[in-house]
Amino acid sequence: MREYGTKAAEVNFQVDLAPWFLRRAVAWYYINRHRFPDRATKLLSPVFDERRRMQQECGEERWRTEKPDDAIQWIMDGAAKLSKEQQTNKQLTWRLLWLNFAAIETTSMSTTHALYDIVSHPEYIAPLREEIIACLDAYGGYTKEALTNMVKLDSCLRETQRFNTVVSIVMSRVTKRDYTFKSGREPLTLPKGTFVTVPAAAMHLSTRIYGPDALEWKGFRFSEMREQEDNKEGSAKYQATATSSTYLGFSHGRHACTGRFFAVYQLKMLLSYLLLRYDMRWPMDVDGKRPENVLVTGRRSADLNAELEFREREEWKDLKYRWGDLEGEKA
């Protein structure tokens, strides 16, 4: 499943690079070459069949209260409202594969971007560690409240999303009919079939929107903005999960990423754990500079061939059991 998430992104790049008339053939070639759907269906079919058996054995009333609460069951429950064809093991497998692709590829890339940025600016590491420890102490470990109050870490994540926007353009649409905008100085008419999109990366690096230092990575840019607000409602617009017409890391409007809240909590847990456990740096031969991003068909990827050096901190001996068994050693 993890391999599919990685390979799907690679195949997507290959398909985008192909001429439009060859894209179906290229996609078919890669799907049949790797055979991920067939392999995954073979592995998951016994799981789906067992869930159906459990449901029949429990009965509908008992099943509603005792059924597993996981992604497999969510997918099966959703498919139960659709046609029989959508309830086959093959279709259920496809749904789970796509869920994994959406979750794994984006989260791993966002984590990589954030790590690269923080390690490239080591002056941020000490205050981040102080905030993480204070929040975990105040709220009894990795709770929702502790993660929510990691304001500086939240700011670093939002700044990384701004500075390393994964896709250059977002909210792409094609007009289905002639459409006229009447809100500007003069009416603007778009003919049917016009491709319309929003230049997210250009907006995120605009000095008009983000000031003269827009081309710099400033980890606490948004936490400082939050401090200047008089109330929680005002500061909330600078959270990593907040979207706006000038911040499109998760798109905007009714089609904004619905998983962004879970994703940010997940990223905070990953990064806080790494920051507390390890000292990190770039190898000496790169002078502490972050490698340039790789741009392919409008997508911005961190350099996956880059290397970071990790060393476990002495302080970790005291921290790893401070809020419970973070490594599962006592399980």
Stockholm file with secondary structure:
# STOCKHOLM 1.0

chainA/1-331         MREYGTKAAEVNFQVDLAPWFLRRAVAWYYINRHRFPDRATKLLSPVFDERRRMQQECGEERWRTEKPDDAIQWIMDGAAKLSKEQQTNKQLTWRLLWLNFAAIETTSMSTTHALYDIVSHPEYIAPLREEIIACLDAYGGYTKEALTNMVKLDSCLRETQRFNTVVSIVMSRVTKRDYTFKSGREPLTLPKGTFVTVPAAAMHLSTRIYGPDALEWKGFRFSEMREQEDNKEGSAKYQATATSSTYLGFSHGRHACTGRFFAVYQLKMLLSYLLLRYDMRWPMDVDGKRPENVLVTGRRSADLNAELEFREREEWKDLKYRWGDLEGEKA
#=GR chainA/1-331 SS CHHHHHHHHHHHHHHHHSCGGGHHHHHHHHHHHHCHHHHHHHHHHHHHHHHHHHHHHHCHHHHHHHSCCSHHHHHHHHHTTSCGGGGSHHHHHHHHHHHHHHHHHHHHHHHHHHHHHHHHSGGGHHHHHHHHHHHHHHTTSSCHHHHHTCHHHHHHHHHHHHHTCSBSSEEEEECSSCEEECSSSSCEEECTTCEEEECHHHHHTCHHHHCTTTTSCCTTHHHHHHHTCSSHHHHHTTSTTCCCSSCCTTCCGGGSCTTHHHHHHHHHHHHHHHHHHEEEECCGGGTTCCCCCEEETTEEECCTTCCCEEEECTTHHHHTTTTSCTTCTTC
#=GC SS_cons         CHHHHHHHHHHHHHHHHSCGGGHHHHHHHHHHHHCHHHHHHHHHHHHHHHHHHHHHHHCHHHHHHHSCCSHHHHHHHHHTTSCGGGGSHHHHHHHHHHHHHHHHHHHHHHHHHHHHHHHHSGGGHHHHHHHHHHHHHHTTSSCHHHHHTCHHHHHHHHHHHHHTCSBSSEEEEECSSCEEECSSSSCEEECTTCEEEECHHHHHTCHHHHCTTTTSCCTTHHHHHHHTCSSHHHHHTTSTTCCCSSCCTTCCGGGSCTTHHHHHHHHHHHHHHHHHHEEEECCGGGTTCCCCCEEETTEEECCTTCCCEEEECTTHHHHTTTTSCTTCTTC
//
